[in-house]
């Protein structure tokens, strides 16, 4: 498995039509007024976070440092 992750480490993007939540996890705006992205910790689970669009999701990932230290494989000689 890439990076040694497990299913518990993964998140899943859910179709917007399948859920309804009010505020963006990142900026606090109403997600229904935009192009919402819903995230769940299980493939068919209830959303745990929601974002106005992929821009807010990307900004949240950057500010929270969620990609720091997450490389599949890398060596200085490659």
VENNORJO-V641489 format. One record per residue. N is the residue number from 1. PHI is phi in radians with two decimals (999 if undefined). D_LAST is the distance of its C-alpha to the last C-alpha in whole Angstrom. Layout:
n = {N/N}
phi = {PHI/PHI}
d_last = {D_LAST/D_LAST}
This chain:
n = {1/2/3/4/5/6/7/8/9/10/11/12/13/14/15/16/17/18/19/20/21/22/23/24/25/26/27/28/29/30/31/32/33/34/35/36/37/38/39/40/41/42/43/44/45/46/47/48/49/50/51/52/53/54/55/56/57/58/59/60/61/62/63/64/65/66/67/68/69/70/71/72/73/74/75/76/77/78}
phi = {999/-1.11/1.23/1.23/-1.33/-2.08/-1.01/-1.18/-1.50/-1.63/-2.18/-2.27/-1.53/-1.75/-1.10/-1.06/-1.20/-1.53/-2.47/-2.55/-2.35/-1.59/-1.97/-1.16/-1.07/-1.49/-1.86/1.50/-1.29/-1.18/-1.23/-1.13/-1.47/-2.24/-1.89/-1.16/-2.19/-1.92/-2.07/-2.28/-1.54/-2.30/-1.00/-2.03/-1.56/-1.29/-1.05/-1.81/-2.52/-2.53/-2.37/-0.99/-2.89/-1.18/-1.12/-1.16/-1.08/-1.09/-1.11/-1.08/-1.05/-1.11/-1.18/-1.49/1.12/-1.24/-1.76/-1.11/1.37/-1.98/-2.06/-1.11/-2.66/-2.76/-2.46/-1.04/-1.51/-1.44}
d_last = {20/17/17/20/22/26/28/30/27/27/29/31/32/36/38/40/44/43/43/45/45/46/44/40/38/36/39/42/44/45/42/45/46/42/40/39/36/36/34/35/33/34/34/38/39/41/39/38/37/38/37/38/36/32/32/34/31/28/30/31/27/26/29/29/25/24/21/20/18/17/14/13/10/7/6/6/4/0}
